[in-house]
Amino acid sequence: MRTRPHAYLFSISYFGARFKGWAKQKGQPTVEGKLDRVFRFVLGHEDFRFIGSSRTDSGVSCRSGFVQLFLRERLDFEQLLAALNLNLGGEIRLNSAAEVSRDFNLIHSVKQKTYRYFFSDSKSFHPFASAMLTWANGINSLEQMQENAGLFVGEHNFKAFCKVSGNKTDFTREILRAKVFETEAFSTEFSPEKTYCFEVIGTGFLYHQVRKMVSAIWYFSPDEIKKRLDQPTSEWESVPTASSNGLVLWETKLDVGSLDNSFE
């Protein structure tokens, strides 16, 4: 018999600049670590378990993700949601909650992720804008970046565009859409004259894949990108990894089945 038969699904947003990523690390502020402390305080015990739909890197923010919580007892999740947000302090917010089947598997239910990377090449870039934007110097034209982004669409071996770690052997991922466009997102009095966004939608991503794709669209020629996609196992010089502070997990889509439409 399962010791924690009740499960709740929360949608989550967080500002990643002050966190060393999602995963708990001893002596470091992380999203998972803060959630764990707040869950323990609000619930008044440690008899729970939770998992996240994505393990974002240090400095990466999230507009739309999910957390699944497993408990021994059934709770009023609306009251729980309010108490959790009161103690999360604003940098992390649980936006909605619903009770789900104990058999619902959050990790296996993620069917699509959208990342957005915000940047500017403005010569008068204000330091205050760096909270959500990265400054990039000497990058390609918008037209060239748009062409470069389109080369990633489709199913490819992305070994040349990720940080290879551990015993991973499968580097094939499918990119459904990739584009670059001007945007007024995060517009403030400190915003640069022009802000750009690289948006990429895929079924899954490798470690540092998006940030290396960003560097490639900034600085590579189409031929350089094509060669690395066509010959991923060659001994290529490592693609630089763009800064994390412009990257946002913009949307996470689940194969929700019978779940409420608010989670689609």
Rosetta blueprint (number, residue, H / E / L):
1 M L
2 R L
3 T L
4 R L
5 P L
6 H E
7 A E
8 Y E
9 L E
10 F E
11 S E
12 I E
13 S E
14 Y E
15 F L
16 G H
17 A H
18 R H
19 F L
20 K L
21 G L
22 W L
23 A L
24 K L
25 Q L
26 K L
27 G L
28 Q L
29 P L
30 T L
31 V H
32 E H
33 G H
34 K H
35 L H
36 D H
37 R H
38 V H
39 F H
40 R H
41 F H
42 V H
43 L H
44 G L
45 H L
46 E L
47 D L
48 F E
49 R E
50 F E
51 I E
52 G E
53 S L
54 S L
55 R L
56 T L
57 D L
58 S L
59 G L
60 V L
61 S E
62 C E
63 R E
64 S E
65 G E
66 F E
67 V E
68 Q E
69 L E
70 F E
71 L E
72 R L
73 E L
74 R L
75 L L
76 D L
77 F H
78 E H
79 Q H
80 L H
81 L H
82 A H
83 A H
84 L H
85 N H
86 L H
87 N H
88 L H
89 G L
90 G L
91 E L
92 I E
93 R E
94 L E
95 N E
96 S E
97 A E
98 A E
99 E E
100 V E
101 S L
102 R L
103 D L
104 F L
105 N L
106 L H
107 I H
108 H H
109 S H
110 V E
111 K E
112 Q E
113 K E
114 T E
115 Y E
116 R E
117 Y E
118 F E
119 F E
120 S E
121 D L
122 S L
123 K L
124 S L
125 F L
126 H L
127 P H
128 F H
129 A H
130 S H
131 A H
132 M L
133 L L
134 T E
135 W E
136 A L
137 N L
138 G L
139 I L
140 N L
141 S L
142 L H
143 E H
144 Q H
145 M H
146 Q H
147 E H
148 N H
149 A H
150 G H
151 L L
152 F L
153 V L
154 G E
155 E E
156 H E
157 N E
158 F L
159 K H
160 A H
161 F H
162 C L
163 K L
164 V L
165 S L
166 G L
167 N L
168 K L
169 T L
170 D L
171 F L
172 T E
173 R E
174 E E
175 I E
176 L E
177 R E
178 A E
179 K E
180 V E
181 F E
182 E E
183 T E
184 E L
185 A L
186 F L
187 S L
188 T L
189 E L
190 F L
191 S L
192 P L
193 E L
194 K L
195 T E
196 Y E
197 C E
198 F E
199 E E
200 V E
201 I E
202 G E
203 T L
204 G L
205 F L
206 L L
207 Y L
208 H L
209 Q H
210 V H
211 R H
212 K H
213 M H
214 V H
215 S H
216 A H
217 I H
218 W H
219 Y H
220 F L
221 S L
222 P H
223 D H
224 E H
225 I H
226 K H
227 K H
228 R H
229 L H
230 D H
231 Q L
232 P L
233 T L
234 S L
235 E L
236 W L
237 E L
238 S L
239 V L
240 P L
241 T L
242 A L
243 S L
244 S H
245 N H
246 G H
247 L E
248 V E
249 L E
250 W E
251 E E
252 T E
253 K E
254 L E
255 D L
256 V L
257 G L
258 S L
259 L L
260 D L
261 N H
262 S H
263 F H
264 E L
